[in-house]
Amino acid sequence: MKIIMSIRGKVALVTGASSGIGAATARKLATEGAIVGLAARRKDRLDALATEITGAGGKAVALPTDVTDLTSCKAAADALITQFGRIDVLVNNAGLMPLSNVDSLKVDEWQRMVDVNVSGVLNATAAVLPQMIAQHSGHIFNMSSIAGRKVFTGLAVYCATKAAVAAFSDGLRMEIGPKHNIRVTCIQPGALKSELYEQITDATYRRQMDDLAASMTYLDGEDIADTILFALNAPSRMDVAELFVLPTEQGW
């Protein structure tokens, strides 16, 4: 008989929770009965989302966090542990995607992507892992991308960061899964409606993305939230290591 694992009463930390996938995931987990720590830099958005979730009968705590700062990540994790005694789920979702060709030499944008997309995942993982190891349970979700497996023009650095996330996820799963009973799932979405496109400073690529948005159907944050819930609800004998989630119009 298939056993479904309930997440009711579990404690989750979601980074990048102020919009998009992060906000949708926080709402979904709270609806299913989880206690959700909302981590992002924009405190006003976190406060509004926490109010929305609690108003609907859920439990959420706003935790202003800069994932590029290990101390900030540890403070968010410690706040959840102090209040609720554990952390069962980490959703490493914070990310940036400013498109440009490498010869445009937008070096500051490259560095920011590495800081958020790669170091942010490492920092948040380091912040929650001691607690998960101590309780001998947990589930870590790392948000990679189809761009972590397939390289696109204008996305060389972004693709590199997402490939790093996919590689780290594999290694992390192999190291901590059997030893500490902690599951690791790498989510790899295709084209998705997101505020990521608002970060594009290259005028040509911004026009291209606007044209694509007008001509194709995108995934939305709720699709990825449902995917995360699927993996969370998998029976303990299953390790859902990777999930590709693509719009049906994309034939990759």
Disulfide bonds with the S-S distance in Angstrom:
none
